[in-house]
């Protein structure tokens, strides 16, 4: 049923269901991870940016809580739904290169990695990249292959979505450009309208967030510098 279309969705549904049961039992009577609570706190108000991170994780938490109750199992389900979506996006990429059992094998091997269950349950700015990166990759591949306007727009929008998840998604976008430069069909791609439409679509999707960064003093960058350069510890000692 892999090529018929039902086996992969069934596998992903089973993956999410089994791990949801595990997490519900393992954390029975326990508290959610502080990252998840922080994500929910950010999502209580829809903003174009938050003090520590870009806004995507807060937006997703807000949308989820509009449909599901504020319970531990609900947030665990949100995390696993994000993980299953990530695997589905990976399958979209895999099916362009392999077929049949090999497609299933790709997902089964990825399911062995802790990132898709244990790390995924801490739904935060890192976890949202599980799904946004393969989605952006798939859209870029389709844009590079077809050079159609619709896929170019999708690639730009998906790239912007990844940036709204976490800023180091810029390395993903740079890798797209690098891959396009190295590919034998680079001339066909770069002389078409596709890359420029993607850039325009991505910047259009980011313009309000960029405006927020400008008027707010870019607090996510200040937080990242304080967190990773040791300035926060120095201030604390003083």
C-alpha positions in Angstrom: 0.0 0.0 0.0 3.0 2.4 -0.1 2.5 3.5 -3.7 -1.3 3.3 -3.4 -1.1 6.0 -0.8 -2.5 4.5 2.4 0.6 2.9 4.1 2.6 6.0 4.8 -0.3 7.9 6.4 -1.2 4.8 8.5 2.4 4.5 9.6 2.6 8.2 10.6 -0.8 7.9 12.5 0.4 4.9 14.3 3.7 6.6 15.2 1.9 9.6 16.7 -0.6 7.4 18.5 2.0 5.0 20.1 4.2 7.8 21.3 1.3 9.8 22.6 0.3 6.9 24.8 3.9 6.5 25.9 4.2 10.2 26.9 0.9 10.3 28.6 1.9 7.4 30.8 5.5 8.5 31.3 4.5 12.0 32.4 1.4 11.0 34.3 1.1 13.4 37.2 4.2 15.3 36.0 4.6 18.8 34.5 5.1 19.8 30.9 8.6 20.9 29.9 9.4 24.6 30.6 9.9 25.2 26.9 6.4 24.1 26.1 5.0 26.3 28.8 7.0 29.2 27.5 5.7 28.6 23.9 2.1 28.6 25.2 2.8 31.8 27.1 4.1 33.5 24.0 1.1 32.2 22.0 -1.4 33.9 24.4 -1.1 37.0 22.2 -0.5 37.1 18.5 2.6 39.3 17.8 5.0 39.7 15.0 7.8 38.7 17.3 8.6 37.8 20.9 11.3 38.6 23.4 13.4 35.5 22.7 12.4 34.0 19.4 10.6 34.6 16.1 6.9 34.2 16.4 6.1 30.9 14.6 6.1 28.7 17.7 3.7 31.0 19.5 1.4 31.2 16.5 1.2 27.4 16.3 0.5 27.1 20.0 -2.2 29.8 19.8 -3.9 28.1 16.8 -3.7 24.7 18.5 -5.3 25.9 21.8 -8.2 27.3 19.9 -9.1 23.8 18.8 -7.8 21.7 21.7 -8.1 22.0 25.5 -5.3 23.3 27.7 -4.2 19.9 29.0 -0.9 18.0 29.0 -2.0 15.4 26.5 -3.1 18.2 24.1 0.3 19.7 24.0 2.0 16.3 23.7 -0.3 15.6 20.8 0.6 19.0 19.2 4.3 18.0 19.5 3.7 14.6 17.9 1.5 16.0 15.2 4.4 18.4 14.3 6.8 15.4 14.2 4.4 13.4 12.0 4.0 16.4 9.6 7.8 16.6 9.5 8.1 12.9 8.5 5.4 13.3 5.9 7.3 16.2 4.4 10.4 14.1 4.3 8.5 11.4 2.5 7.4 14.0 -0.1 11.1 14.5 -0.8 12.0 10.8 -0.6 9.4 9.8 -3.2 11.2 11.9 -5.8 14.2 9.7 -5.5 13.1 6.2 -4.2 9.9 4.1 -4.4 8.2 1.2 -2.6 9.8 -0.2 0.5 12.7 2.3 0.2 10.3 5.1 1.0 9.1 3.3 4.1 12.7 2.5 5.1 13.6 6.2 5.0 10.9 7.0 7.6 11.5 3.9 9.8 15.2 4.9 10.1 14.3 8.5 11.0 11.8 7.2 13.6 14.8 5.6 15.4 16.2 9.1 16.0 15.3 10.7 19.4 14.7 14.0 17.7 11.3 12.8 16.4 10.0 11.7 19.8 11.9 12.7 22.9 13.2 16.0 21.6 10.1 16.8 19.6 7.9 16.7 22.7 9.6 19.9 23.9 7.7 22.1 21.4 9.8 25.2 21.0 11.6 27.3 18.4 13.8 24.3 17.5 11.0 21.8 17.2 9.0 23.9 14.7 12.0 23.4 12.3 11.3 19.7 12.2 8.5 20.4 9.8 9.4 23.7 8.2 12.8 22.7 6.9 11.7 19.6 4.9 8.6 21.6 3.6 10.9 24.4 2.5 13.3 21.9 0.9 10.5 20.2 -1.0 9.1 23.4 -2.3 12.6 24.5 -3.4 13.2 21.2 -5.2 9.9 21.6 -7.1 10.7 25.2 -7.9 14.2 24.2 -9.2 12.8 21.3 -11.3 9.8 23.1 -12.8 10.7 26.8 -12.5 6.9 27.4 -12.3 5.7 30.6 -10.6 3.5 28.8 -8.1 6.4 26.6 -6.8 8.7 29.7 -6.8 6.1 31.5 -4.6 5.7 28.4 -2.4 9.5 28.1 -2.0 9.8 31.7 -0.9 6.9 31.5 1.5 8.2 28.2 3.0 11.6 29.7 3.4 10.1 32.7 5.2 8.1 30.3 7.4 11.4 28.6 8.4 12.9 32.0 9.2 9.9 32.8 11.4 10.7 29.6 13.3 14.3 30.4 14.0 16.8 32.7 12.4 19.5 30.1 11.8 17.2 28.8 9.1 19.2 31.3 7.0 21.8 28.5 6.7 19.1 26.3 5.0 18.3 29.1 2.5 22.0 29.7 1.8 22.3 25.9 1.1 19.5 26.1 -1.4 21.4 28.9 -3.3 24.7 26.9 -3.1 23.0 23.7 -4.4 21.5 25.7 -7.3 24.9 27.1 -8.2 26.6 23.7 -8.1 23.9 21.9 -10.1 24.5 21.3 -13.9 21.2 23.0 -14.7 22.2 26.2 -12.8 22.0 28.4 -15.8 18.4 27.4 -16.6 17.4 28.1 -13.0 19.2 31.4 -12.4 18.2 32.8 -15.8 14.5 32.0 -15.1 12.2 34.1 -13.0 11.9 31.4 -10.3 14.7 32.4 -7.9 13.8 36.1 -8.0 10.1 35.3 -7.5 11.1 33.2 -4.5 13.2 36.0 -3.0 10.4 38.5 -3.5 7.8 36.1 -2.0 10.0 35.4 1.0 10.7 39.1 1.7 7.0 39.9 1.3 6.1 37.3 3.9 8.8 38.6 6.3 8.2 42.3 5.9 6.0 42.8 8.9 8.3 40.8 11.1 11.3 42.8 9.8 9.4 46.0 10.7 8.7 44.6 14.2 12.5 43.9 14.6 13.3 47.5 13.5 10.8 49.2 15.9 11.4 46.9 18.9 15.2 46.9 18.9 15.4 43.3 17.8 15.1 41.6 21.2 15.6 38.1 19.9 19.1 39.1 18.6 19.9 40.7 22.0 18.8 37.5 23.8 20.9 35.3 21.5 24.0 37.4 22.0 23.4 37.4 25.8 22.8 33.7 25.8 25.7 32.6 23.6 28.5 35.1 24.3 28.4 34.8 28.1 27.3 38.4 28.7 24.3 37.2 30.7 26.6 35.3 33.2 28.9 38.3 33.5 26.0 40.6 34.3 24.8 38.1 36.9 28.2 38.0 38.6 28.5 41.7 38.8 
